[in-house]
Amino acid sequence: MAGVYISWPFCGQKCTYCNFASGVLPRELEPRYEAALRADIAKHDWRWTPETLYFGGGSPSRMAVESLSRVLAGLPGAPWREFTMEAAPGEISAAQVGAWREAGVTRVSLGVQSFVQGELRRTGRRHTAEIVARDCETLRAAGIEQINLDLICGLPGQTRESWSESLGWIERLAPPHVSVYMLEVDEDSRLGLEILNNGARYGAGDVPDEDLQAEMYEHAVDELARQGIERYEISNFARPGAESLHNLKYWKLEPYAAFGADAHGFDGVTRNQNAESAQDYVRLMNERGSAVVAETPADLDSERFFVGLRLSEGIEVAERDARLERFAAEGLVEIEANRVRLTRRGVLVSNEIFQEFLPA
C-alpha cells in the first residue's frame, strides 16, 4: 500500500546538527507555502489510495490547525491507517493535540535528541527532559499512545554517562518507539561543516570519536532491548506492533507521494525530488505548476540491497553473489536459506556495505 509525505519546513530555531532544508523562515511565507502545497496536492494523479500520512519538517507542530485542515481536505485516504506528525518538544498544547486527534493523527514523533541539558544547549535546543515528559502526558491524555522519541548519538560533549542518562529517561517515559540516529557530518549543517573544517565552534571539538559513538549505539541496542524495545531497522526500535508503518514503506520500496520543499517521492518506478528551499518550491509552483527538479528511474535491483538490508529481517535473494559471500566470510552478513541480514558487526559498518550496491 502507498503513503504520503508532506514537508513543513518552518522551525522555531535552526539546530546546529540539522542538515534538513528547514529553518527559521519569514512568517509571511507560510500562507504562500500552504497555497503551493494545496495546489500541488490538487493536481496530483492519484493512482492509488494512500493508507499512511507523514508530516515532517521542519516542525509541522508549528502549523496552524486551520492550515492543517485545509491541506488535509485535498488528500484521499482518510481515515488513515497511520497519520504521523513530527513535533518539537515544548511546542504542543492540549488544545492543539486534541485538534490533531480530531484530524486523524495517530502517531507523534518528538525530536528530543537528548535529555541532558548541557547537550541540548550546545545544539540550540530549548526544551528540557521535564518538558518532554509533560508532552508525553499531553499526548496520552488526548488518546495518542503511539509516541516516538528521537535521540542522536554523537552530540558535542556526549559521554557514556550522559548517554545512559538519556536512555534512562526512555525507560521512565516508556514510549512504544524510539529512533537512534548517529550524528551526520556533512556540509549541510553548521556543526558538520565545522567538524569537516577542523573548527571548534558549536562544540565541534567535543564530538565523541567514531569508536565511542559505536560503543554508545551498541549500548542503546542492548538497553532498549532490555526495556522491550527491539531494533527493527538500523535507526529504529519498537515494541511489538509499534513499528512505523509509513517509514517501513521506504525500506520495502513501496510507493509514496511527496509534497513540499525538498520532498522526495517514489511511484514504484521513478523517484522525484522537489526544489530544496521553501522559497523555490513556492516560486516554481507559481511559475510552472510543479516544483519537481529531478526525476530518476529507480534501480530496484540495487536499491533493495542498500534500502532493504537496513531492516533487521533482511531481504530475500534469488542467488548469492561474490559480494555477499565476501561479507558473509567477514562476519558482516548472515545468510540463511535465501535470506540475507546484517550481523551486529555489519550494522556498524553498514554504509561501507551499502556502497557496494549503489548504482554505478
C-alpha positions in Angstrom: 0.0 0.0 0.0 1.1 3.6 -0.6 1.8 6.6 1.6 2.0 10.4 1.6 4.8 12.6 2.9 4.3 16.3 3.4 7.2 18.7 4.3 6.5 21.7 6.5 10.0 23.3 6.7 9.2 26.0 9.3 11.1 25.9 12.6 11.4 27.9 15.8 15.2 27.7 15.6 17.9 26.1 13.4 19.7 23.4 15.4 23.5 23.1 14.8 23.4 19.5 13.7 20.4 19.9 11.4 21.1 19.2 7.7 17.5 19.4 6.5 16.1 22.0 4.2 14.3 23.8 7.0 14.9 26.7 9.4 13.6 30.0 10.8 11.7 31.3 7.7 9.7 34.5 7.3 6.1 34.2 8.7 4.7 35.8 5.6 6.0 32.8 3.6 3.7 30.4 5.4 0.4 31.2 3.7 2.0 31.2 0.3 3.7 27.9 1.1 0.4 26.4 2.2 -1.3 27.6 -1.0 1.5 25.9 -3.0 1.1 22.7 -1.1 -2.6 22.6 -1.7 -2.1 23.3 -5.4 0.5 20.6 -5.6 -1.8 18.1 -4.0 -4.8 19.1 -6.1 -3.0 18.4 -9.4 -1.6 15.1 -8.3 -2.6 12.0 -10.3 -3.8 9.6 -7.5 -3.3 6.2 -9.0 -3.9 4.6 -5.6 -5.5 5.5 -2.3 -2.8 6.0 0.4 -3.0 4.4 3.8 -0.3 6.4 5.7 0.4 10.1 6.0 3.5 11.6 7.5 4.0 15.3 8.2 7.8 16.1 8.5 10.0 19.1 8.6 11.0 21.3 10.0 8.5 21.5 12.8 5.0 20.7 11.4 3.8 21.0 15.1 4.0 24.8 14.4 1.5 24.6 11.7 -1.8 26.3 12.4 -4.7 23.9 12.9 -6.7 25.8 10.3 -3.8 25.3 7.7 -3.6 21.6 8.6 -7.3 21.2 8.0 -7.1 22.9 4.6 -4.2 20.8 3.4 -5.9 17.6 4.6 -9.1 18.4 2.8 -7.3 17.8 -0.6 -5.9 14.3 0.3 -7.6 11.0 -0.2 -7.1 8.2 2.3 -8.8 9.3 5.5 -9.3 7.7 7.9 -5.6 6.9 7.8 -4.2 3.6 9.0 -1.4 5.7 10.4 -1.0 9.5 10.5 2.3 10.8 11.9 3.0 14.3 13.0 6.6 15.4 13.8 6.7 17.8 16.8 9.3 19.9 18.6 9.2 19.3 22.4 7.6 22.2 24.2 5.6 23.4 21.2 2.4 21.5 21.7 -0.7 22.2 23.9 -3.7 20.1 25.0 -6.0 22.0 22.6 -3.6 21.5 19.7 -3.2 17.8 20.3 -7.0 17.5 20.7 -7.3 19.1 17.2 -4.7 16.7 15.8 -6.6 13.7 17.2 -9.8 15.0 15.7 -8.0 15.4 12.3 -6.9 11.8 12.4 -3.4 11.9 13.9 -2.5 8.6 15.4 1.3 9.0 16.0 3.6 11.8 17.1 7.3 11.8 16.8 9.1 14.2 19.2 12.5 15.5 18.2 14.1 15.1 21.6 17.7 14.2 20.6 19.0 14.3 24.2 17.6 14.5 27.7 20.8 16.2 29.0 20.6 19.9 29.4 24.2 20.7 28.6 24.0 18.8 25.3 20.7 20.4 24.4 22.1 23.9 25.0 25.1 23.3 22.8 22.9 22.2 19.9 20.4 25.1 20.2 17.5 23.1 21.6 15.3 24.8 24.2 13.4 22.0 25.8 14.2 20.0 29.0 13.7 16.4 30.0 10.7 17.6 32.1 9.1 19.3 29.1 9.4 16.1 27.1 7.7 14.2 30.0 4.9 16.7 30.0 4.4 16.5 26.3 4.1 12.7 26.5 1.5 13.1 29.2 -0.4 15.6 27.0 -0.4 13.2 24.0 -1.5 10.2 26.0 -4.3 12.2 27.7 -5.6 13.0 24.2 -5.6 9.4 23.2 -2.4 9.4 21.2 -0.4 6.4 22.5 1.9 5.9 19.6 4.8 8.2 20.5 8.3 8.1 19.0 11.2 9.8 20.8 14.3 10.7 18.6 17.8 10.5 20.1 21.1 11.5 18.4 24.3 9.5 19.3 27.4 11.6 18.9 26.4 15.1 20.1 29.1 17.5 21.3 30.1 16.7 24.9 28.2 13.5 25.0 29.7 10.8 27.2 28.9 7.2 28.2 27.3 8.6 31.3 25.2 11.2 29.7 24.1 8.8 27.0 23.0 6.4 29.8 21.1 9.3 31.4 19.1 9.8 28.1 18.4 6.1 27.9 17.2 6.1 31.5 14.6 8.8 30.6 13.4 6.5 27.8 12.8 3.8 30.4 11.0 6.3 32.6 8.7 7.6 29.8 8.2 4.1 28.2 7.4 5.1 24.6 6.5 2.4 22.2 9.0 3.6 19.6 12.5 5.1 19.7 14.8 6.4 16.9 18.5 6.5 17.4 20.5 8.4 14.8 24.2 8.7 14.5 25.4 12.3 14.2 25.7 13.0 10.4 28.8 15.0 9.5 28.3 16.9 6.2 28.4 20.4 4.8 24.7 20.9 5.1 24.8 21.5 8.9 26.7 24.2 10.8 28.2 21.6 13.1 29.0 19.2 10.3 30.8 21.9 8.3 32.7 23.0 11.4 33.9 19.4 12.0 35.0 19.0 8.4 36.9 22.3 8.7 38.6 21.1 11.9 37.0 24.1 13.7 35.8 24.5 17.3 32.5 26.3 17.0 29.3 24.6 18.0 31.3 22.2 20.2 32.8 20.6 17.1 36.0 19.7 19.1 34.0 17.8 21.7 32.2 15.4 19.4 32.8 11.8 20.5 35.1 9.8 18.2 33.7 7.1 16.0 34.7 4.3 18.3 32.9 5.9 21.3 29.8 6.6 19.1 29.7 3.0 18.0 30.0 1.9 21.7 27.2 4.2 22.7 25.0 3.0 19.8 25.6 -0.7 20.8 24.7 0.2 24.4 21.5 1.7 23.2 20.7 -1.5 21.2 21.2 -3.6 24.4 19.5 -1.2 26.8 16.4 -0.7 24.6 16.1 -4.4 24.1 16.1 -4.8 27.9 13.3 -2.3 28.0 11.3 -4.4 25.4 12.1 -2.0 22.5 13.7 -4.1 19.8 15.6 -2.8 16.8 13.7 -3.5 13.5 15.8 -1.1 11.3 19.3 0.3 11.8 18.0 3.5 13.4 14.5 2.4 14.6 13.4 0.5 17.6 9.9 -0.5 18.6 7.8 -2.6 21.0 5.9 -5.4 19.2 3.3 -3.9 16.8 4.6 -0.3 17.2 6.8 -0.1 14.1 6.4 3.0 11.9 4.1 1.8 9.1 5.0 4.8 6.9 8.7 4.6 7.3 8.6 0.8 6.5 7.4 1.8 3.0 10.8 3.5 2.3 12.7 0.3 3.3 10.3 -2.0 1.5 10.3 0.0 -1.7 6.6 0.7 -1.6 5.3 3.9 -3.3 4.6 7.2 -1.7 3.7 10.7 -2.9 5.7 13.6 -1.6 4.7 17.3 -1.4 6.6 20.3 -0.2 10.2 21.6 -0.1 12.9 19.0 -0.6 10.3 16.2 -0.5 11.3 13.0 -2.4 8.6 10.8 -3.9 8.5 7.3 -5.4 5.8 5.8 -7.6 7.3 2.4 -7.8 9.2 3.1 -11.0 10.6 6.7 -10.8 12.0 8.8 -7.9 11.4 12.5 -7.9 12.7 15.4 -5.9 11.2 18.8 -5.3 13.0 22.1 -5.0 15.1 22.2 -1.9 14.1 25.6 -0.4 10.6 26.7 0.6 11.0 29.9 -1.4 12.0 28.0 -4.6 9.2 25.5 -4.0 6.6 28.3 -3.9 8.2 30.1 -6.9 8.2 27.0 -9.1 4.7 26.0 -8.2 3.5 29.6 -9.1 5.6 29.7 -12.3 5.0 26.3 -13.8 2.7 24.4 -11.5 5.3 21.9 -10.5 8.3 22.1 -8.1 9.9 18.8 -9.3 13.6 19.5 -10.1 14.8 15.9 -10.6 13.3 12.6 -11.9 15.3 9.4 -11.9 14.4 5.9 -12.8 14.7 3.7 -9.8 17.3 0.9 -9.9 15.2 -1.6 -7.8 17.7 -4.4 -8.1 20.4 -2.3 -6.4 18.0 -0.4 -4.1 16.6 -3.5 -2.4 20.1 -4.2 -1.1 21.0 -0.8 0.3 17.5 0.0 1.5 16.1 -3.4 2.4 19.2 -4.5 4.2 18.6 -1.7 6.8 15.8 -3.9 8.1 16.7 -6.4 10.9 14.6 -9.0 9.0 16.9 -8.6 6.0 15.9 -9.4 2.4 15.2 -12.4 0.2 17.7 -13.0 -2.6 17.3 -15.3 -5.6 21.0 -16.2 -5.6 24.2 -15.2 -3.8 26.9 -13.2 -5.5 30.6 -12.7 -4.7 29.9 -9.6 -2.7 27.5 -11.3 -0.3 29.9 -14.3 0.0 32.7 -11.9 0.9 30.6 -10.1 3.5 29.5 -13.4 5.0 33.1 -14.6 5.3 34.0 -11.3 7.0 31.1 -11.8 9.5 29.2 -8.7 8.3 26.1 -10.5 6.9 24.5 -13.8 7.7 22.8 -15.9 5.0 20.1 -18.4 6.0 18.5 -20.2 3.0 17.7 -17.2 0.7 17.5 -14.5 3.4 20.4 -12.1 4.0 20.7 -10.0 7.1 23.3 -7.7 8.5 25.1 -9.0 11.6 25.5 -6.9 14.6 29.0 -6.0 13.5 27.7 -5.4 10.0 25.3 -2.8 11.2 28.2 -0.7 12.5 29.8 -0.6 9.0 26.6 -0.7 7.0 27.4 2.4 5.0 30.5 0.6 3.6 28.4 -2.4 2.8 25.7 -0.4 1.1 28.3 1.4 -1.0 28.9 -1.9 -2.8 25.3 -1.9 -4.1 24.9 1.7 -5.2 24.1 2.1 -8.9 27.3 2.8 -10.9 
